[in-house]
Amino acid sequence: MHIPSHFKIEDPLIIDQFIQDHGFATLISQGSPYPLATHIPLELETLPSGIQILHGHMSKSNPQWTYFAGHPFVLAVFMSPVHQYISSSWYRHANVSTWNYLSVQVSGRIRLIEGEKLKEALRRLTHKYEKHSEQPLEFDQLPPSVQNQMRGVAGFEIEIEKKEASFKLSQNRNEEDFANIIRELRKKGNPEADKMAELMIAAAQSKSNHV
């Protein structure tokens, strides 16, 4: 991923938290003749050895998994749902318009898993997304007929080799332009624009606290 220095995030704690918070990812891998991509939840795990793994699964009716053995190098893209068009009309000088966003890309080597290892991955994923429900489902309490549906999924884990993060939040703008962007975002009157303004302010405050 091309990341200008203004927007590059290198703190592993920030990157890992972003992956946990935005776990619905796009998994991209080699196909024939074109690359293949699937939108699926991925769960981050740090092993006692320090190695980090992404767990996931997809339907066996999806042909993407059949390429993993021969083409194990994959890319997972995690995006924040908050992103906004930034008009150059908001600056005090001529410039090009742009887009603010937050993204993490993870590169690694994928391998298929099955049996108890797959069951544990499904158990972890279920717990993550059910734990705040009023009546959370427990994977091990699902009837055998439901658990047997595991036969129809291809489980996998990705050993992470590289993580890259770009949080493009107008860090390259001067104070006046930055303030103008915040004001114009808030004038839109929609929750996504307000959230982008909040993220920009928080990033600017964090930067000033570390100077």
KEKE-3310 file (N, C-alpha, C; in steps of 0.2 Angstrom, whole numbers, plus 5000, padded with zeros to 4 digits):
npx = (5004:5003:5009:5009:5020:5014:5002:5005:5003:5012:5011:5009:4999:4989:4986:4982:4971:4963:4960:4953:4942:4936:4933:4927:4932:4941:4946:4960:4966:4977:4970:4962:4958:4960:4963:4955:4942:4935:4922:4923:4922:4936:4947:4958:4973:4985:4998:5007:5020:5022:5019:5007:4990:4977:4961:4949:4934:4926:4912:4912:4907:4912:4924:4937:4944:4950:4962:4971:4981:4990:4993:4998:5000:4992:4981:4974:4961:4956:4944:4939:4921:4919:4922:4926:4923:4934:4933:4942:4938:4937:4949:4961:4968:4972:4970:4969:4955:4951:4950:4946:4951:4952:4963:4969:4980:4984:4997:5001:5004:4993:4984:4974:4963:4956:4944:4946:4953:4947:4934:4937:4941:4929:4921:4928:4925:4911:4909:4915:4906:4894:4894:4889:4875:4858:4853:4865:4872:4879:4892:4895:4883:4874:4863:4868:4865:4866:4879:4885:4885:4898:4904:4902:4910:4926:4939:4952:4969:4979:4996:5003:5013:5016:5010:5001:4997:4986:4980:4971:4969:4969:4981:4991:4988:4988:4985:4974:4967:4964:4955:4945:4941:4936:4925:4917:4914:4906:4895:4888:4879:4877:4879:4891:4900:4901:4908:4920:4925:4927:4937:4947:4950:4954:4965:4974:4975:4981:4993:4999:5001:5011:5022)
npy = (4994:5011:5024:5040:5049:5058:5051:5039:5025:5018:5012:4997:4993:5002:4998:4985:4986:4993:4983:4974:4981:4983:4971:4966:4961:4962:4949:4945:4936:4926:4921:4914:4919:4931:4940:4935:4940:4941:4945:4945:4941:4943:4937:4942:4935:4934:4923:4914:4914:4926:4927:4932:4929:4928:4922:4914:4910:4903:4899:4883:4882:4893:4897:4902:4897:4886:4889:4892:4883:4882:4895:4904:4917:4931:4945:4955:4967:4980:4991:5007:5011:5024:5038:5051:5063:5077:5093:5104:5116:5120:5125:5138:5141:5136:5120:5101:5091:5078:5063:5058:5044:5028:5015:4998:4986:4969:4958:4941:4923:4910:4896:4881:4875:4863:4852:4851:4863:4872:4872:4879:4891:4896:4896:4906:4917:4917:4920:4933:4941:4939:4942:4954:4953:4952:4939:4930:4918:4903:4894:4880:4876:4875:4865:4849:4847:4860:4863:4853:4860:4865:4857:4862:4873:4881:4882:4893:4900:4914:4917:4931:4942:4955:4972:4986:5003:5016:5031:5043:5059:5073:5077:5084:5097:5115:5124:5133:5128:5115:5118:5124:5113:5104:5112:5113:5099:5097:5105:5098:5090:5076:5060:5052:5062:5070:5061:5059:5072:5071:5061:5067:5078:5071:5064:5074:5080:5069:5069:5081:5079:5070:5077)
npz = (5000:4996:5006:5010:5021:5030:5034:5038:5050:5063:5075:5083:5092:5090:5077:5078:5087:5078:5068:5076:5079:5066:5059:5048:5033:5017:5008:4998:4985:4974:4958:4944:4928:4935:4950:4966:4977:4993:5004:5021:5039:5049:5062:5074:5081:5094:5096:5109:5106:5100:5087:5075:5070:5058:5058:5049:5038:5024:5013:5005:4993:4987:4976:4979:4990:4985:4978:4988:4992:4981:4979:4991:4996:5003:5004:5016:5018:5028:5032:5039:5041:5041:5031:5020:5008:5004:5000:4989:4989:5001:5006:5008:4997:4980:4975:4974:4976:4988:4998:5014:5025:5034:5035:5035:5029:5028:5025:5022:5024:5019:5026:5025:5038:5049:5057:5075:5076:5067:5073:5085:5080:5075:5086:5093:5085:5085:5099:5100:5092:5098:5111:5117:5115:5120:5122:5120:5108:5111:5104:5106:5111:5101:5091:5085:5072:5067:5070:5062:5050:5048:5039:5027:5026:5022:5032:5038:5042:5043:5043:5049:5040:5037:5041:5037:5039:5035:5040:5034:5038:5035:5040:5034:5031:5034:5049:5048:5036:5041:5051:5044:5036:5046:5050:5039:5037:5048:5045:5036:5042:5045:5052:5049:5043:5054:5063:5056:5057:5071:5072:5066:5074:5086:5081:5079:5091:5098:5091:5095:5108:5109:5104)
capx = (5000:5007:5007:5013:5023:5009:4997:5007:5003:5016:5010:5006:4993:4984:4984:4979:4964:4959:4958:4948:4936:4934:4935:4924:4938:4941:4952:4961:4971:4978:4964:4964:4965:4960:4963:4949:4941:4929:4921:4922:4925:4943:4948:4966:4975:4992:5000:5012:5026:5022:5017:5000:4987:4971:4957:4943:4932:4921:4909:4916:4905:4916:4930:4943:4948:4954:4968:4976:4987:4995:4995:4997:5001:4986:4981:4967:4960:4952:4942:4934:4916:4919:4926:4923:4926:4936:4933:4948:4935:4937:4956:4962:4973:4970:4973:4965:4950:4954:4946:4949:4949:4957:4963:4974:4981:4988:4999:5003:5003:4987:4984:4968:4962:4949:4943:4945:4956:4942:4929:4939:4941:4922:4919:4930:4921:4904:4909:4916:4900:4888:4894:4885:4868:4854:4853:4870:4872:4885:4893:4895:4876:4870:4862:4873:4863:4869:4887:4887:4886:4905:4907:4902:4915:4933:4942:4959:4972:4984:5001:5004:5020:5017:5004:5002:4991:4985:4974:4972:4965:4971:4987:4996:4985:4990:4979:4968:4963:4962:4949:4940:4938:4931:4919:4913:4911:4900:4890:4885:4874:4876:4883:4897:4904:4903:4912:4926:4928:4929:4943:4953:4952:4957:4972:4978:4977:4986:5000:5002:5002:5017:5027)
capy = (5000:5017:5028:5046:5049:5061:5047:5032:5023:5012:5009:4991:4993:5006:4994:4979:4988:4994:4976:4971:4986:4984:4965:4963:4963:4960:4945:4945:4931:4924:4917:4912:4923:4937:4940:4934:4944:4939:4950:4940:4943:4940:4937:4943:4931:4934:4917:4915:4915:4932:4927:4934:4925:4930:4917:4915:4904:4904:4893:4879:4884:4899:4894:4906:4893:4880:4892:4894:4878:4883:4902:4905:4923:4934:4952:4957:4974:4982:4998:5010:5013:5032:5041:5058:5068:5083:5097:5109:5123:5122:5128:5145:5141:5132:5113:5096:5088:5072:5059:5055:5037:5024:5008:4993:4981:4964:4953:4935:4916:4907:4889:4878:4872:4859:4848:4855:4870:4876:4873:4884:4898:4897:4897:4913:4922:4918:4924:4940:4945:4938:4943:4959:4952:4951:4932:4928:4911:4899:4889:4873:4874:4874:4858:4845:4848:4866:4862:4849:4864:4866:4853:4866:4879:4880:4887:4895:4905:4918:4920:4938:4944:4963:4976:4993:5007:5023:5035:5050:5063:5079:5079:5088:5103:5119:5125:5136:5123:5110:5121:5124:5106:5102:5116:5111:5093:5098:5109:5093:5088:5069:5057:5050:5068:5072:5056:5060:5077:5069:5057:5071:5081:5066:5062:5080:5081:5064:5071:5087:5077:5067:5082)
capz = (5000:4995:5011:5012:5028:5035:5035:5040:5057:5064:5082:5083:5097:5086:5071:5081:5089:5072:5065:5080:5078:5060:5058:5042:5029:5010:5008:4991:4983:4967:4955:4937:4927:4939:4957:4969:4983:4997:5010:5027:5045:5051:5069:5075:5087:5095:5099:5115:5103:5097:5080:5074:5065:5056:5057:5045:5034:5019:5010:5000:4986:4985:4973:4981:4994:4981:4976:4993:4993:4976:4980:4998:4998:5002:5007:5019:5018:5034:5031:5043:5038:5041:5026:5018:5002:5006:4994:4989:4990:5009:5007:5006:4991:4975:4977:4972:4981:4990:5002:5020:5026:5038:5032:5037:5025:5031:5020:5025:5021:5021:5026:5027:5044:5049:5064:5081:5075:5064:5078:5090:5077:5074:5093:5095:5081:5088:5105:5099:5090:5102:5118:5119:5113:5126:5123:5116:5106:5112:5098:5108:5113:5095:5090:5081:5065:5065:5070:5056:5044:5047:5034:5021:5026:5022:5037:5036:5046:5039:5047:5047:5038:5036:5042:5035:5041:5032:5042:5030:5041:5034:5044:5030:5030:5039:5055:5045:5032:5045:5055:5038:5034:5052:5050:5033:5038:5053:5041:5032:5046:5045:5057:5046:5043:5061:5065:5053:5061:5078:5071:5064:5080:5090:5079:5079:5098:5100:5089:5099:5115:5108:5102)
cpx = (5004:5004:5011:5014:5018:5004:4999:5007:5007:5015:5006:5000:4987:4981:4980:4972:4960:4956:4953:4942:4933:4935:4932:4929:4936:4947:4954:4967:4972:4972:4967:4958:4965:4961:4956:4948:4935:4928:4919:4924:4931:4944:4956:4967:4983:4994:5006:5019:5027:5020:5009:4997:4980:4967:4951:4940:4927:4918:4913:4913:4908:4923:4937:4947:4952:4960:4973:4982:4992:4997:4994:4997:4995:4986:4974:4967:4955:4950:4938:4928:4915:4924:4923:4927:4928:4937:4939:4945:4935:4944:4956:4967:4970:4974:4968:4961:4953:4948:4950:4946:4954:4957:4969:4975:4986:4990:5002:5002:4997:4987:4977:4968:4956:4949:4943:4948:4951:4936:4931:4939:4933:4919:4921:4926:4914:4904:4910:4910:4894:4888:4890:4877:4864:4854:4858:4870:4879:4887:4892:4888:4872:4869:4867:4871:4866:4877:4889:4888:4893:4908:4907:4906:4922:4936:4950:4962:4978:4989:5003:5012:5021:5010:5006:4996:4991:4979:4975:4967:4967:4977:4992:4994:4987:4984:4973:4964:4960:4955:4943:4937:4934:4925:4914:4910:4905:4894:4885:4879:4872:4881:4890:4902:4906:4908:4919:4929:4931:4936:4949:4955:4956:4964:4976:4980:4982:4993:5003:5004:5009:5023:5031)
cpy = (5006:5022:5034:5046:5052:5056:5040:5031:5017:5009:5003:4990:4997:5002:4988:4981:4990:4988:4973:4975:4985:4977:4962:4966:4960:4956:4944:4940:4930:4920:4915:4914:4929:4936:4939:4938:4941:4943:4945:4943:4939:4941:4937:4939:4932:4928:4918:4916:4922:4933:4928:4931:4928:4923:4919:4909:4907:4898:4889:4879:4890:4896:4897:4901:4888:4883:4893:4889:4880:4891:4905:4912:4928:4941:4953:4964:4976:4989:5001:5012:5021:5034:5046:5061:5074:5088:5102:5116:5125:5125:5135:5146:5136:5125:5108:5094:5081:5068:5057:5048:5034:5017:5004:4988:4976:4959:4947:4928:4912:4899:4886:4875:4868:4856:4853:4862:4874:4877:4878:4891:4900:4899:4904:4918:4923:4922:4931:4944:4944:4940:4949:4959:4951:4943:4929:4920:4909:4894:4882:4871:4874:4867:4855:4846:4855:4866:4858:4854:4866:4862:4857:4872:4877:4885:4888:4900:4908:4920:4926:4940:4952:4966:4983:4997:5014:5026:5042:5054:5071:5082:5083:5095:5108:5120:5128:5132:5118:5112:5121:5118:5103:5106:5114:5104:5093:5101:5104:5090:5080:5066:5055:5056:5070:5067:5057:5066:5076:5065:5062:5075:5077:5065:5068:5081:5075:5066:5076:5084:5073:5071:5084)
cpz = (5000:5001:5012:5019:5033:5037:5038:5048:5058:5071:5082:5087:5093:5080:5073:5083:5083:5069:5070:5080:5072:5056:5051:5036:5022:5010:5000:4990:4976:4964:4948:4932:4931:4946:4960:4975:4986:5003:5016:5033:5047:5058:5070:5082:5088:5099:5105:5112:5100:5090:5080:5068:5064:5055:5053:5042:5029:5016:5005:4993:4983:4982:4975:4985:4991:4978:4981:4993:4988:4976:4987:5001:4997:5005:5010:5020:5023:5033:5036:5039:5037:5036:5023:5012:5005:5000:4994:4990:4997:5011:5005:5000:4986:4976:4974:4978:4983:4995:5008:5022:5031:5035:5034:5032:5028:5026:5024:5021:5024:5021:5028:5034:5044:5056:5070:5080:5072:5069:5083:5086:5076:5081:5095:5091:5084:5094:5104:5097:5093:5109:5121:5117:5120:5127:5118:5115:5109:5107:5100:5110:5107:5094:5085:5073:5062:5065:5064:5049:5043:5041:5027:5021:5025:5027:5035:5041:5042:5044:5045:5046:5038:5037:5040:5036:5038:5035:5039:5033:5041:5038:5040:5028:5036:5044:5052:5041:5036:5048:5050:5037:5040:5051:5044:5034:5043:5050:5037:5036:5046:5049:5055:5045:5050:5064:5062:5056:5068:5077:5070:5070:5085:5088:5080:5087:5101:5097:5093:5106:5115:5105:5108)
residu = (MET:HIS:ILE:PRO:SER:HIS:PHE:LYS:ILE:GLU:ASP:PRO:LEU:ILE:ILE:ASP:GLN:PHE:ILE:GLN:ASP:HIS:GLY:PHE:ALA:THR:LEU:ILE:SER:GLN:GLY:SER:PRO:TYR:PRO:LEU:ALA:THR:HIS:ILE:PRO:LEU:GLU:LEU:GLU:THR:LEU:PRO:SER:GLY:ILE:GLN:ILE:LEU:HIS:GLY:HIS:MET:SER:LYS:SER:ASN:PRO:GLN:TRP:THR:TYR:PHE:ALA:GLY:HIS:PRO:PHE:VAL:LEU:ALA:VAL:PHE:MET:SER:PRO:VAL:HIS:GLN:TYR:ILE:SER:SER:SER:TRP:TYR:ARG:HIS:ALA:ASN:VAL:SER:THR:TRP:ASN:TYR:LEU:SER:VAL:GLN:VAL:SER:GLY:ARG:ILE:ARG:LEU:ILE:GLU:GLY:GLU:LYS:LEU:LYS:GLU:ALA:LEU:ARG:ARG:LEU:THR:HIS:LYS:TYR:GLU:LYS:HIS:SER:GLU:GLN:PRO:LEU:GLU:PHE:ASP:GLN:LEU:PRO:PRO:SER:VAL:GLN:ASN:GLN:MET:ARG:GLY:VAL:ALA:GLY:PHE:GLU:ILE:GLU:ILE:GLU:LYS:LYS:GLU:ALA:SER:PHE:LYS:LEU:SER:GLN:ASN:ARG:ASN:GLU:GLU:ASP:PHE:ALA:ASN:ILE:ILE:ARG:GLU:LEU:ARG:LYS:LYS:GLY:ASN:PRO:GLU:ALA:ASP:LYS:MET:ALA:GLU:LEU:MET:ILE:ALA:ALA:ALA:GLN:SER:LYS:SER:ASN:HIS:VAL)
# end
